[in-house]
């Protein structure tokens, strides 16, 4: 009996990552909701309070703007959800995209990178992303959240564009998500928790805590709140080739990321009791623009000139990039039978499997695996035009 340990390890880490992420995001959403629902207390030194009901009981929560006058005996911290989410996400990035760089990250048609160069670039953008974000927060731009948000969004769009020029689109998406996730956990590790520890230390020493510490921690927590939906989209994006398979995948990522920010703003406004109508309209427009852009782009590609949409024009593409493996008798030493039964060595076979070709070769750019044959975007578009025309002979 043989056990595919790599596959089981992938599943275990992914499951752990998902579980930790739910815990982190859940607590983040809850505390933002809590902050937005606080009302002035009827008595006491707290700055705000809220009553809620859940699970058959009533809860009375109070917030102290800086700190209570005395240190409580039992204090609960929220940090390991964030750390565990990042650690397991990083392990997945390493296991799938860095160890498997030749198959899932490198696209020879874009850049002839070695695996070492690929994961070196990947590691550099994670570190660089945090340094740029943290620098923006500490700069004059960080004094106003909207200005900072616009600057950070521009940095992420630029990173998405740059990564899409050298990596597979799917790999580029996951690295942008990793940049965002690293910024979020960096906020917790370098700012939020250290500031809270300083406040606790001041209380224990009988000193008055610095209000700026809590203010900075709250600001970074709010940043994390708005980055949550974009990073969640990236986590599921690899299932939807219609997004990263676009001609300009970085633009689709930017549009859908902005949609996520707008949706999060809708909820935050509702929590504060403010009318969310304009924010809902912005979110709806961004979502509509995203769908419209991708649809119009694909329609435009199908109308593009570039050769007759017939079997004679695409058969050489299949021959060059596909039939070594996807043939009745594969010529490749890597397989003994056509993978998943897909054969592309004749017109009849290619027409039969045209929908599969559209999905994995034209849209997702997953095949050829690792693009070892160097299939270009123009060749993929030619296949797309042929399929859109009904796969004529």
N, C-alpha and C positions, 0 to 999 in steps of 0.2 A: 504494500500500500504506500502510495506517495502522497505527501501533503504539500500543497502549494502555499508555503509559508509566506511568500511575498504578498500573495493575494489576501490571505487572512490578516496579515499585518496592516495592509492598506485599509481593509474593512474596519479593523479595531481602532486604528488611529482616526479614521474618518468619523466613526460613530462617537468616539470620545470628543472629537473636535466639535461635532454638531451638538452634543449634550452640553459641553462647557459653554459654547456660544449661546445656547438658549438661556442658560443660567445668567451669563453676563448681560446679554441684551435685555432679558426680563427684568433684572434688577436695575439696569440703567433706565429703561422706560418707566419703571415704577417710581424711582426717585425723582425723575423729572416731572411725572404726574403729581407726585406728592408736593413738590416745590410749587407747582402751578396752582394747587388747590388750598394752600395755606391761607388762613384768615387770622387777623389779630386775636390773641387769646383774651378771654374775659378777665383773667388774673394771672399772676406769676411773672417770672422773668423771661419766659420764652418769647421769641419774636413772631412765632406763628404756630397754628395748630390746625388739625383736621380730624374729623370723626369719620370712620368708615365701618362698613359691615361686610363680613366675609366668613364663610364656613360656619355659620350659625352663631357667630360671636361679634362683639363690637370692639373696635380698636380706636384708641385715642393717642394720636401722635403729635409731638411737639418738636419744634425746631428752635435752636439757639443760634442766632446769627453768627456769633463768634464762638462762644463756648459757654457751658453752664458755670456757675460760680464754684461748684465742686465737681471733682472728677468722679464719674459713676463707677461702681464696683465692677460691673460687667459691661464691656464695650464690644460690640460686634463690628468687625471690619469686612469690607467688600473689596477684595483684590484678587483672590486666587481664581475666581471665575475668569477674569481678564487674562491673567498669566497663563492659565491652562489652555484657554482658547488660542492664544498666540503660539504657545509651544507646540501644540498638536497641529495647528495650521502650518507652522514652519516645517514640522516633520513631514507633512504631506507634500509641501512644496519641494522639499529635498527628494523625497522618495519618488514622486511622480515626474516632476519637471526638471530636476537637476540630475538625479541618477539616470532618468530616462530622457535626458536632453536630446539625444540623437533622434528619438521617436516623436517627442511631444513639444519640444521647445525650439530646436534649431530648424530653420527653413533655408536650405542651401540656395533657393532662388532669390532670397533676400540678402543673406550674409553667410559666407563660408566660415562659420565659427566651429571651433573645437568644443567638446563638452566642457572642458575646463574654462574656456573663455566665456561660454554661455552662462554657467552658474557664477562665474566671477562678476559678470555684468549684473546678474540677478541680485547677488549679495550687495553689490555697490549701490544699486538703486534703492534698496531697502534702507541702508544706512544713510545714504544721501537724502532720501525722502524725509526721514525724521529730522535730520539736521536743518534742512530747508524749512520744514514746517515749524520747528521749534524756534528757529531764527525769526521767522515771520511773527510768531506770537510775542517774542521779546522785543520786536522792533516797534516803531511808532504805529505801524499798521495794526498791531495787536490791541491797540486801545479801543478799537471799535470793531465789534464782531462781524458786522456785515462787510466792511472793507477787507478784513482779514479773510473772511470766507470767500470773497471774490478772488483774492490773490491766490489762495490755496487751491481753489478750483482751477484757476488758470495753470498753475503748476502741474496739477494732476492731468489736465488735458494735454499739456506739452509732453508729459511723461508717457501718456498713452500713445500719442503720435509717434514719439521717438522709438518706443518699444515695438510698435507695430511695423517699423521699418526694418527691424533686425530679427525679431522673433516671429514665430507663428502667431496668428492673431489670438488664438486661444491661450497660448502661453503669455502673450502680452497682457491680456485681460487679467489673468490670475496674478501677474506681478503688480499690476496697478492695485488690485484688491489687497495684495500683501503690503504695499506701501501704505494704503489707508489703515489697514489693521495694525501695522507697526506704529503709525502715528497715534492711533487710539490707545494701544497698550503702553506706549511711551508716555502718554499723558498720565496714565495711572501710576506707572513705575517711577517716573522722574519728577512729577509735579504733585498729583493729587495725594498719594499716600505719604510722601515726604512732608508735604505741608501739614497734613493732618497729624503726623507724628510730632512735628514741631509744636503744634497747638497743644497736644496732650502733654508734652514735656514741659511747656510753660505752665500749664495748670498744676502739674505735680510739683513744680518749683515755686508755686504760689505767685506766679507772675501773670500779668495780663497778656493774653495772646495777641499777636499782630493781626488786625482784621484783614490786611492785604493777603495773608496766607489763604484764608477761606475764600476770598474773592477770586484769587487766581485759580484755586482748585475748582470752584464752581464754573468758571469760564471754560476751563478745559473739559469739564464734564459735559457742558452744553455743546462744545465742539463735537465730542464723541457721539452725542445724541443725534446730531445732524449727519454724521458720517455713517451711521449704522445701516440705513436702507441701501445706500450705494454699495457698501461692502457686501451686504447680503445678496444683492443682485449679482455681483461678480461670483459669489460662491455657487450660484446655480446657473450661471451663464453658459458653462460648457455643455449644458444639455440642449442649448438653443442656438443652433448654427445660424439661424436667421439674423442674429445679432453680430457675433464675431465674424461671420462669413460675408459681411457687407463689403463693398468696395472700399469704404472708409470706416473700418470698424472702430477707430478711435473716436470718430464723430458720433456714432451710435452709442458708444459707451458714455460719452459726455452728455448726450441728450437724456439717456435713461438715468444716469447718475443725478442730473439736475432734477429729473422727475421725482426721484427718491427724496431728494432734499425738500422739494416743494410739498410732497405728501407728508413728510415728517413735520413741516411747518404748520400744515393744516391741523394736525393733532395737537401740536403745542398751543396754537391759538385757541382751539376748543377747550383745552385744559385751563387756560387762563380766563375763560369766559368771554373771549373776544370774537367778533364775527369772522369766520374763516372764508367768507365768500370769494374774495379776490384771490386768496391762496389756492382755493379749490379750482378756480378758473385757470390760474397759471399752471397748476399740476395737470389739469385736463388738456390744456393746449400743448404742453411739453410732451405728454404721452401721445397725443394725436400727431404731432410733428414727427416724433420718433417712428411711429408706424408708417406714416405717409412717406417719410424720406426713404426708408428701407424699401418699401413697395415701389416707389417711383424709380429708385436706383436700379432695382432688378429689372423693371420694365424697360428702362433705358438701355441696359446691357443687351437685352434680347433684341432691341431694335438696331443696335450698332452694326455698322458695316464691318466687314472683316472676313470675307470668304463665304462661299455658299454653305448653307446649313444642310448638308447632305452627308451620307456615309463616307464618301470619298474624301471629304475635308477633315473628318475626325478620326477615321481609321488609323492614320499614322500616329495620332496622339495616344490612342489606346495601345498601339503596338509598342510605342516608345516607353510608356509609363505604367502600363497595367498588365499586359498579357504574360509577362514573365512569371507572375503568380496566378493571375486569374485566367487560366486556360484549362482545357480538359486535361492536358498533360503539361503541368507547369515546368518551365525551363529553369526556374530558380532552385538553388540547392536548399533554400530555407523552408520550402513547403513541399509536401508530397501530393497535395490535392488542393484545388482552388479554395481559398479561405471562405468559409460560410457558404460554399457552393456557388459563389458568384463567378461567372465566366464571361469574359469580354473579348473573346478571340474570334468572334464572327458577328455579322450584322444581326442575326437572329438573337444571339446571346446578349449583345450590347443593348438592343432595343428592349429585351425582357427586363434587364436590370437597370434601365435608364433612370428610374426614380431613385434607386440606391446611389447611383453615380452622382446624381444631382445633389443628394443630401451630403454624402461624405467627401466627394472630390471637388464639387463646384462650390457649395455653400460653406461646409465646415473646413475644407482644405485639410482634412485628416489623412486622406489618401492621395498619393502613395505614402505609406507610413514613414514619417520622418522626412518626407519629400526627398528621398535619396536619389531620385532620378532628376530632380530639379524642374518639376512641372511649373510653368510660369502662370501668372494670373491671366495672361492673354489666352493660353491654352485652356485653362479652366472656363473662361468666358465662351470660348468656341464650343466646348462641350455643352455649356448651358444654352447657347443659341440653338444648337442642334436638338437638344431635348425639348426646348420650348416650342420648336417648330413641329414637334410630333415625332422626332427621331426618324425622318424620312430616309429612304434608301437612294 
